[in-house]
Amino acid sequence: MPKRRTRDAIQQLHTLARERGGYFTAKQAAKLGYDDPHLTYHAKAGNIERVGHGLYRLLAGGRG
């Protein structure tokens, strides 16, 4: 997993999701440094929604 700078990773994840109608995959997130524990944390925090196996949606107002 690549080392990530948090601010850069958040910006890249938001950009990726916006280009895809708010959706992104776990594999795409992992390339930006967001592995499963990060996705789980942000889903519980209400920043993203898990909509299916390996598929997530960025929630409005979420900080990613």
C-alpha positions in Angstrom: 0.0 0.0 0.0 1.4 3.4 -0.9 2.1 5.8 1.9 -0.5 8.6 1.8 -0.6 12.2 2.8 -4.0 12.5 4.3 -5.0 15.8 2.7 -3.8 14.7 -0.8 -5.6 11.3 -0.4 -8.9 13.0 0.6 -8.7 15.4 -2.3 -8.0 12.6 -4.7 -10.8 10.4 -3.4 -13.3 13.3 -3.7 -12.1 14.0 -7.2 -12.4 10.3 -8.2 -15.9 10.0 -6.6 -17.2 13.2 -8.2 -16.1 12.0 -11.7 -18.1 8.8 -11.1 -21.4 10.2 -9.7 -20.2 10.0 -6.1 -19.2 6.3 -6.3 -15.8 4.5 -6.0 -14.6 1.0 -5.5 -12.5 -0.3 -2.6 -9.8 -1.1 -5.1 -9.7 2.5 -6.4 -9.6 3.7 -2.8 -6.8 1.3 -1.9 -4.7 2.8 -4.7 -5.0 6.2 -3.0 -4.0 4.7 0.4 -7.5 3.9 1.8 -7.5 0.3 2.8 -10.4 -1.7 4.4 -10.0 -0.3 8.0 -10.0 3.3 6.6 -13.2 2.6 4.6 -14.9 0.9 7.6 -14.0 3.9 9.8 -15.3 6.4 7.3 -18.5 4.4 6.7 -19.2 4.3 10.5 -18.4 8.0 10.7 -21.0 8.8 8.0 -18.5 10.1 5.5 -19.1 7.3 3.0 -21.8 4.7 2.4 -21.1 1.0 1.6 -23.6 0.3 -1.2 -22.4 -3.1 -2.2 -19.5 -5.5 -2.0 -16.5 -3.3 -2.7 -18.6 -0.4 -3.8 -18.9 2.9 -1.9 -20.5 6.3 -2.3 -19.2 9.5 -1.0 -21.9 11.2 1.1 -22.6 14.9 0.8 -21.0 16.8 3.6 -18.6 13.9 4.3 -15.0 14.7 4.7 -13.9 11.4 3.2 
